[in-house]
Amino acid sequence: METEFGNLAFKPEEEDSDLQHLSEQYLTHTIQNYHDEIVSNQKLTKSTSEQKLEYLLSKLLMYGVLIASFVVLFGGILYLINHGLDIAEYQVFIGTQSQFHSPTGVVNAVLAGSSQGIIQLGILILIAVPILRVIISLLTFLLEGKFIYVIITSLVLASLTYSIVGAYY
């Protein structure tokens, strides 16, 4: 297409070969990036069983912490109702009673109606939630046949068990 302006005629120039080469490179690079992104997204997607495990463990942690918090809060309110006006004596340190040194003692204190026992029970629940998470993970990895994760989770569970049992002996 030729354009005339007065006595001058302008002809559109052919597209520069360098510009054409750059546009082809850009197009090739864009397509390659899109392909790489699709491939990387396929590697990052989780299987249905992994999604179910993740959902189960997240709900376990959430509800476990909420339940433990409410138990401690309830025990704290009962403790303040019964002992809120007591005068604190900081001259002499009085440790915890011997009944709170074991889980069975805590349960017996709760059954006896002790507000301190209820607070201790909430703390035991808070400690038990991550341990239960490790146990569920171990069982799930066993069922799925992911043995490297079974070994790692078993080591974590053994470490947790040793630290809890070691406190009594």
Stockholm file with secondary structure:
# STOCKHOLM 1.0

chainA/1-169         METEFGNLAFKPEEEDSDLQHLSEQYLTHTIQNYHDEIVSNQKLTKSTSEQKLEYLLSKLLMYGVLIASFVVLFGGILYLINHGLDIAEYQVFIGTQSQFHSPTGVVNAVLAGSSQGIIQLGILILIAVPILRVIISLLTFLLEGKFIYVIITSLVLASLTYSIVGAYY
#=GR chainA/1-169 SS CCEEETTEEECCCCCCHHHHHHHHHHHHHHHHHHHHHHHHHHHHCCCHHHHHHHHHHHHHHHHHHHHHHHHHHHHHHHHHHHHTTCCCCCSSCCCCCGGGGSHHHHHHHHHTTCHHHHHHHHHHHHHHHHHHHHHHHHHHHHHHTCHHHHHHHHHHHHHHHHHHHTTTC
#=GC SS_cons         CCEEETTEEECCCCCCHHHHHHHHHHHHHHHHHHHHHHHHHHHHCCCHHHHHHHHHHHHHHHHHHHHHHHHHHHHHHHHHHHHTTCCCCCSSCCCCCGGGGSHHHHHHHHHTTCHHHHHHHHHHHHHHHHHHHHHHHHHHHHHHTCHHHHHHHHHHHHHHHHHHHTTTC
//
